[in-house]
């Protein structure tokens, strides 16, 4: 009867061992070009825009996000990137923010 415990353990170990592993992917946002951003080459541009918004809000120590302004700025970023494909998207956002002031 003790042998059944080893068999059960072996089967459960085999099942666990065959489960697909989730790979962790990290992205250095400072290296994403405008071309990669607008052409979905890294991920959905909306996800990058949300991260960039959080990053810049964090730098300004503000937790308030105006959804309408965010949507407009996201579109302005895409427009700016269309004319600056090789520029890192973070630099494009910095240029747009500097132009707002």
SEMIZA-765726 format. One line per 8 residues: number of its first residue (from 1); their letters; for each residue x, y, z of C-alpha. Coordinates in nm, 4 decimals. Layout:
NUM = a = X,Y,Z ~ ...
This chain:
1 = xxxxxxxx = 0.0000,0.0000,0.0000 ~ 0.2958,0.2283,0.0652 ~ 0.3884,0.1958,-0.3019 ~ 0.0673,0.3747,-0.4014 ~ 0.1867,0.6907,-0.2254 ~ 0.4986,0.6972,-0.4437 ~ 0.2922,0.6374,-0.7564 ~ 0.0519,0.9186,-0.6644
9 = xxxxxxxx = 0.3443,1.1478,-0.5884 ~ 0.5099,1.0556,-0.9183 ~ 0.1927,1.1181,-1.1173 ~ 0.1298,1.4521,-0.9509 ~ 0.4926,1.5547,-1.0092 ~ 0.4587,1.4597,-1.3768 ~ 0.1377,1.6593,-1.4135 ~ 0.2862,1.9634,-1.2452
17 = xxxxxxxx = 0.5992,1.9300,-1.4555 ~ 0.3983,1.9324,-1.7795 ~ 0.2100,2.2543,-1.7056 ~ 0.3176,2.5376,-1.9374 ~ 0.5378,2.7903,-1.7660 ~ 0.4570,3.1580,-1.7902 ~ 0.7620,3.3469,-1.9110 ~ 0.8250,3.6817,-1.7518
25 = xxxxxxxx = 0.8920,3.9480,-2.0092 ~ 1.0424,4.2793,-1.9122 ~ 1.0424,4.5858,-2.1302 ~ 1.2654,4.8897,-2.1023 ~ 1.0129,5.1572,-2.1982 ~ 1.2902,5.4106,-2.2584 ~ 1.4002,5.2029,-2.5598 ~ 1.0623,5.1762,-2.7319
33 = xxxxxxxx = 1.0717,5.3807,-3.0514 ~ 0.7796,5.5749,-3.1873 ~ 0.7579,5.3292,-3.4753 ~ 0.7311,5.0356,-3.2349 ~ 0.4737,5.2303,-3.0333 ~ 0.2345,5.3174,-3.3144 ~ 0.2694,4.9866,-3.5002 ~ 0.1909,4.7633,-3.1959
41 = xxxxxxxx = 0.5386,4.6034,-3.2208 ~ 0.5839,4.5790,-2.8430 ~ 0.2296,4.5770,-2.7092 ~ -0.0927,4.7724,-2.7441 ~ 0.0023,5.1449,-2.7511 ~ -0.2775,5.2130,-2.5021 ~ -0.0957,5.0029,-2.2414 ~ 0.2271,5.1939,-2.3016
49 = xxxxxxxx = 0.0388,5.5246,-2.2850 ~ -0.1107,5.4276,-1.9500 ~ 0.2338,5.3383,-1.8154 ~ 0.3801,5.6655,-1.9479 ~ 0.0968,5.8608,-1.7902 ~ 0.1600,5.6960,-1.4547 ~ 0.5326,5.7575,-1.4876 ~ 0.4910,6.1275,-1.5587
57 = xxxxxxxx = 0.2201,6.1718,-1.2955 ~ 0.4518,6.0051,-1.0455 ~ 0.7329,6.2448,-1.1356 ~ 0.4955,6.5346,-1.0660 ~ 0.3635,6.3641,-0.7524 ~ 0.0032,6.3842,-0.8639 ~ -0.2541,6.1079,-0.8510 ~ -0.5206,6.2868,-1.0562
65 = xxxxxxxx = -0.5796,6.1693,-1.4121 ~ -0.8223,6.3515,-1.6372 ~ -0.9532,6.0830,-1.8710 ~ -1.0470,6.3219,-2.1529 ~ -0.7055,6.4909,-2.1399 ~ -0.5369,6.1501,-2.1306 ~ -0.7199,6.0382,-2.4458 ~ -0.6314,6.3611,-2.6277
73 = xxxxxxxx = -0.2668,6.3421,-2.5213 ~ -0.2493,5.9782,-2.6297 ~ -0.3661,6.0803,-2.9787 ~ -0.1187,6.3719,-2.9870 ~ 0.1580,6.1279,-2.8959 ~ 0.0627,5.8995,-3.1854 ~ 0.0528,6.1972,-3.4242 ~ 0.3912,6.3223,-3.3039
81 = xxxxxxxx = 0.5377,5.9730,-3.3351 ~ 0.4220,5.9393,-3.6966 ~ 0.6621,6.2216,-3.7830 ~ 0.9444,6.0956,-3.5578 ~ 0.9547,5.7186,-3.6063 ~ 1.3077,5.6616,-3.4762 ~ 1.2648,5.8746,-3.1630 ~ 1.2102,5.6920,-2.8336
89 = xxxxxxxx = 0.8460,5.7339,-2.7352 ~ 0.9504,5.8619,-2.3895 ~ 1.1400,6.1467,-2.5590 ~ 0.8373,6.2194,-2.7746 ~ 0.6185,6.2467,-2.4654 ~ 0.8794,6.4673,-2.2958 ~ 0.8818,6.6956,-2.6024 ~ 0.5017,6.7178,-2.6022
97 = xxxxx = 0.4916,6.7943,-2.2292 ~ 0.7652,7.0595,-2.2674 ~ 0.5612,7.2167,-2.5478 ~ 0.2525,7.2368,-2.3232 ~ 0.4284,7.4534,-2.0667
